[in-house]
Amino acid sequence: MKIVKAASGKQAVKMSKKEWQSIGKKAGWMKTADFGEDPSTTFEYHINLDERGEFFADVRNSQTDETVFEIKGFEIFEEGYMSSADDVAGLKDYLVNVVGLLKYDDDLILGSAI
């Protein structure tokens, strides 16, 4: 990537297709399947406790059953990332764009309930 002077006299950034694809993959803009890599991973969202003012849930890799993220308390709801306990889309958006734990093309599904 380099900065070049355009015909109009303004500076412009010039980068190769490979550099642009690398940025896109890291940012989650481009599907990794287009590059022969593992296209996605499926994660499960499990609500473990949701009663009497207490909330606990976790997100697990469905292939390994490894817990990759835990939610304790109501902070994620109070900050507006999730509208309710079963807001899987809000949680996925949070894990992709805020935490950076999931990729855009990963799947997040509701696992077994309490």
N, C-alpha and C positions, 0 to 999 in steps of 0.2 A: 504494500500500500504506500502510495506517495502523493504528495500535494503537487499539482501542476497548475500552470497558468492557462486559463481558457482563452479563446479568441477574443472574448469580450473584455479581457483584462482581469477578470475575477479569478480567484483561486478555487480549485476544485480538487476533490479527492479522487484518485484513480486507484482502483483495486482489481485484482484478477477475479475470475469466476470462482476459483478455488477459495480465495480469501473470503469472498462474499458468502459462499456456502458454509464455510467454517463458522462464521459469525451467526448465520441463520440456524445452524445445528445447535450451537451453544445456547442461543437465546430461545430455542424451542419453536422458531418460526417455520422450520422445515422438518418434514417427517424424516426420521432417520432411515426408514425403509427404502427411501429413494437412493440411499448410499450403500445398500447391502448390509446394513447393521440390523441388530435386533429391533424390530419396529416398535414394540411397546411392552410394558409390563402391566399386569393386572394387580391392583391393590384392593383390599377389602377394608371397609370402615365398620368397626364393631362398637356398638354402644353397650358398655358394660354396667353402668349405673346411671339412672336418671330418675331420681325421686327425692322428695323431702329436701329440696334445696341443694342437692349434690349431683354432680355430673362427672362421669369419667368415661372416656372412649379412647380407642386406639385405631391406628391404620396399620395394616399388615400386608406384607408381600404375600400374595396368594400362593406362590410357588414354594416359598421357604417357610411360610407361617411366622416369619420374623416381624416383630413390631418395629416399625420405622418412625412412628410419630404418636404421641399421646396428648390427649386433651384432658386437662384437670380443671374443673370449675367452669365458670360462665364467661370468662374474659373474651373468648372468640366470638360469642354472641353479642356481648355488650359493645364490642368494637365494630360490629356490623359485618364481619366476614361471613358469618352464617346466620340465617334468619330463624332457624329452628334446629332441633337435634338431628332431624333427618334431611337437612339441606346438603346433600352430597355434592351438588354442583358448586355451591359456595365454598365448601371445604376443598374441593379440587382446585378451584381458582386460587385459594389461599396457599395451598401447597405448591402450586406451579409458580405463581407470580410473586408471592411474598417470601415464602420460606425457600423456594428453589429446590425442593426435595423431589417432586415429580416432574416428568417431562410433559409437554403439551399433549403428546400422543399416548401417554399412559392412560389406562382405564382405572377408574375408582368406582367400586360398586358397594352397595350396602350389604354387609355381611349378616350373619345371624343376629337376630335381636336378642335382647337381654335374656 
